[in-house]
Amino acid sequence: GDSVTQMEGPVTLSEEAFLTINCTYTATGYPSLFWYVQYPGEGLQLLLKATKADDKGSNKGFEATYRKETTSFHLEKGSVQVSDSAVYFCALAHTGNQFYFGTGTSLTVIP
Amino acid sequence: GAVVSQHPSWVICKSGTSVKIECRSLDFQATTMFWYRQFPKQSLMLMATSNEGSKATYEQGVEKDKFLINHASLTLSTLTVTSAHPEDSSFYICSARGRDTSYEQYFGPGTRLTVT
């Protein structure tokens, strides 16, 4: 079945450090891939998405590229800020169907 | 963008009582709504999928008689936790999908349920 695997957390970085959160997936066909962010006490917010191979999703300085050959969708940001502290979820979905989420990676950015 | 609301945002109830959580799509018609459950420091697990006007489809291991889902209109779905127990304490999140063919689901802010 479909599944998503994320790197284990928690991740602690200093402000302005480079961020990478690894995400790999297993799926039949060609799903869309997503990154969601959850701030403390809040629900999920869509951060970025990619719907086909080689697409790059980007938002708020975050980027992720849909790599079919490596079945990956790693999240990157060149310079993190304290306000980026949150839990990040990688997910996949086929048209009209449920989402499959990774276990989430907690990020803490210290000044 | 599309907005999904949930009410209440948090609720405390006593063991044995029932509690209802509402999920509303505020500016679009949601033909499909999903209910997820999130345990502390864990990912979201799909509980059930509901299509407007139809009975919900529950995931394996989810008790349909305990978690009653109603999707009576294109803008409202409700989850009722019946005879709640402390182990039902969790963060419940709904999402909704509109009539268009987009993959994107819009998530509600979640409801934190604590059963004492």
Boltz contact constraints between the chains, C-beta under 6 A:
constraints:
  - contact:
      token1: [A, 32]
      token2: [B, 103]
      max_distance: 6.0
  - contact:
      token1: [A, 43]
      token2: [B, 93]
      max_distance: 6.0
  - contact:
      token1: [A, 43]
      token2: [B, 107]
      max_distance: 6.0
  - contact:
      token1: [A, 43]
      token2: [B, 108]
      max_distance: 6.0
  - contact:
      token1: [A, 43]
      token2: [B, 109]
      max_distance: 6.0
  - contact:
      token1: [A, 43]
      token2: [B, 110]
      max_distance: 6.0
  - contact:
      token1: [A, 44]
      token2: [B, 107]
      max_distance: 6.0
  - contact:
      token1: [A, 93]
      token2: [B, 103]
      max_distance: 6.0
  - contact:
      token1: [A, 95]
      token2: [B, 103]
      max_distance: 6.0
  - contact:
      token1: [A, 98]
      token2: [B, 46]
      max_distance: 6.0
  - contact:
      token1: [A, 101]
      token2: [B, 43]
      max_distance: 6.0
  - contact:
      token1: [A, 101]
      token2: [B, 44]
      max_distance: 6.0
  - contact:
      token1: [A, 103]
      token2: [B, 43]
      max_distance: 6.0
  - contact:
      token1: [A, 104]
      token2: [B, 43]
      max_distance: 6.0
